[in-house]
Amino acid sequence: MAEKSTLYHMRNIYFPDREITFDDLKFVCYMIERTARRIKQPNAYVVDHISKEEILRNLSLADVLHSENPDDVADRWIADYHLENGTKDVLNVDKELTPTPPTAIQMGKVYARLIQSTLLSTEGVADGIIRVYHSPICEKLDDYNCSAYYEPSYVITRAYHQGNFN
């Protein structure tokens, strides 16, 4: 069995012998995306309403939460973090440009890869989540009428460091 990729030896807060993995990060990013889409808010809105401690809690519980119905997890997040409905519908796209927008799972992977590739050895994964979701390139990543989300990971990472896709 292949060993799961860990992130800078960050420990699970409930199971100290277990490290936070890339799969844990991917799940949390997926749930941020799924919740944001459901309430029609930007991803940063969801991240801003979840404290750093709660992000770490969700990373630590990701192995368990991924087996739950994702709609139930999103409902809990909406209630627990007092998230309100907005008007930003990322799925309202020009069907000629984007006949099939990326799924929440696909975008969770995009963000998880970006967080992993830019994670500093001096910061925790929760800090990386907060930092990346506040990057100016998120507007382009979340605009499915352009192809930014579809770019290879190294291009997205370079755009992150530059602050744009130019």
C-alpha positions in Angstrom: 0.0 0.0 0.0 1.4 3.4 -1.0 2.2 5.8 1.8 0.1 9.1 1.8 1.9 12.3 1.2 2.3 14.4 4.4 2.6 18.1 4.6 5.6 19.4 6.5 5.1 16.9 9.3 2.0 18.7 10.6 0.3 16.6 13.2 -3.3 15.7 13.5 -4.6 17.5 16.7 -6.7 14.5 17.7 -4.4 11.7 16.7 -0.8 13.0 17.4 0.7 9.9 15.8 -1.0 10.8 12.5 0.2 13.6 10.2 -2.0 15.8 8.1 -1.9 14.5 4.5 -2.4 16.0 1.1 -5.7 14.1 1.0 -6.9 15.9 4.1 -6.0 19.2 2.6 -7.8 18.3 -0.7 -10.9 17.4 1.3 -11.0 20.7 3.2 -10.4 22.6 -0.1 -13.2 20.6 -1.7 -15.6 21.4 1.2 -14.6 25.1 1.0 -15.5 25.1 -2.7 -18.7 23.1 -2.2 -19.9 25.3 0.6 -19.1 28.5 -1.3 -20.9 27.3 -4.3 -23.9 26.3 -2.3 -24.3 29.7 -0.6 -23.1 31.7 -3.7 -20.2 33.3 -1.9 -16.5 33.5 -2.8 -14.2 30.9 -1.3 -12.4 33.5 0.7 -15.7 34.4 2.4 -16.0 30.8 3.7 -12.3 30.7 4.8 -12.8 34.1 6.6 -15.7 32.7 8.6 -13.8 29.6 9.7 -11.1 30.3 12.4 -7.6 29.0 11.9 -8.3 26.6 14.8 -11.4 25.3 13.0 -9.5 24.9 9.8 -7.0 22.8 11.7 -9.9 20.9 13.3 -11.4 20.1 9.9 -8.0 19.0 8.5 -7.6 16.7 11.5 -11.1 15.3 11.0 -11.0 15.1 7.2 -10.3 11.3 7.2 -13.6 10.8 9.0 -15.6 13.6 7.4 -14.9 12.4 3.9 -17.1 9.4 4.5 -20.1 11.6 5.4 -22.5 13.0 2.9 -20.8 16.2 1.7 -24.1 18.1 1.7 -24.4 17.3 5.4 -20.9 18.6 6.1 -21.7 21.8 4.1 -24.9 22.2 6.0 -23.0 21.9 9.3 -20.4 24.4 8.1 -23.1 26.9 7.1 -24.8 26.6 10.5 -21.6 26.4 12.7 -19.8 29.2 10.9 -22.8 31.4 10.4 -22.4 31.6 6.7 -24.9 33.6 4.7 -26.2 33.4 1.2 -24.6 35.7 -1.4 -24.9 36.4 -5.1 -21.6 35.1 -6.5 -22.6 32.1 -8.6 -19.4 30.6 -10.1 -21.5 28.2 -12.1 -23.2 31.0 -14.0 -20.9 30.7 -17.0 -21.1 31.3 -20.7 -22.0 27.8 -22.0 -20.1 28.5 -25.3 -16.9 29.1 -23.4 -17.4 26.6 -20.6 -19.9 23.9 -21.5 -18.9 22.0 -18.4 -17.5 24.0 -15.5 -15.1 22.2 -13.2 -16.6 20.3 -10.3 -16.1 21.2 -6.7 -13.8 18.2 -6.3 -11.7 19.4 -9.3 -11.3 22.9 -7.9 -10.5 21.4 -4.4 -7.6 19.6 -6.1 -6.5 22.8 -7.9 -6.4 24.8 -4.6 -4.8 21.9 -2.6 -2.0 21.6 -5.2 -1.4 25.4 -5.0 -1.4 25.4 -1.2 1.0 22.4 -1.2 3.3 23.9 -3.8 3.5 27.3 -2.0 3.5 26.1 1.6 6.4 27.5 3.6 8.3 25.3 5.9 7.6 27.8 8.7 3.8 27.8 8.3 1.1 25.3 9.1 -1.3 24.0 6.5 -4.2 26.1 8.0 -2.0 29.3 7.5 -1.4 28.2 3.9 -5.1 27.8 3.3 -5.8 31.3 4.6 -3.0 32.8 2.6 -3.8 31.2 -0.7 -7.5 31.8 -0.7 -6.7 35.5 -0.3 -4.5 35.7 -3.3 -5.5 38.0 -6.2 -5.2 35.0 -8.6 -8.3 33.4 -7.0 -10.6 35.7 -9.0 -9.1 34.2 -12.1 -9.1 30.6 -10.9 -12.8 31.0 -9.9 -13.8 32.6 -13.3 -14.7 29.5 -15.3 -15.1 31.6 -18.4 -11.4 31.7 -18.6 -9.0 28.8 -18.5 -6.9 29.7 -15.5 -8.2 26.8 -13.4 -7.3 24.4 -16.2 -3.6 25.4 -16.4 -0.9 23.0 -15.1 -0.1 23.3 -11.4 3.3 24.8 -12.1 1.7 27.6 -14.2 -0.8 28.3 -11.4 2.0 28.3 -8.8 4.0 30.8 -11.0 0.9 33.0 -11.3 0.5 32.9 -7.6 4.0 34.1 -7.0 3.7 36.8 -9.7 0.2 37.8 -8.5 -1.3 37.4 -11.9 -1.5 35.1 -15.0 0.3 37.5 -17.3 
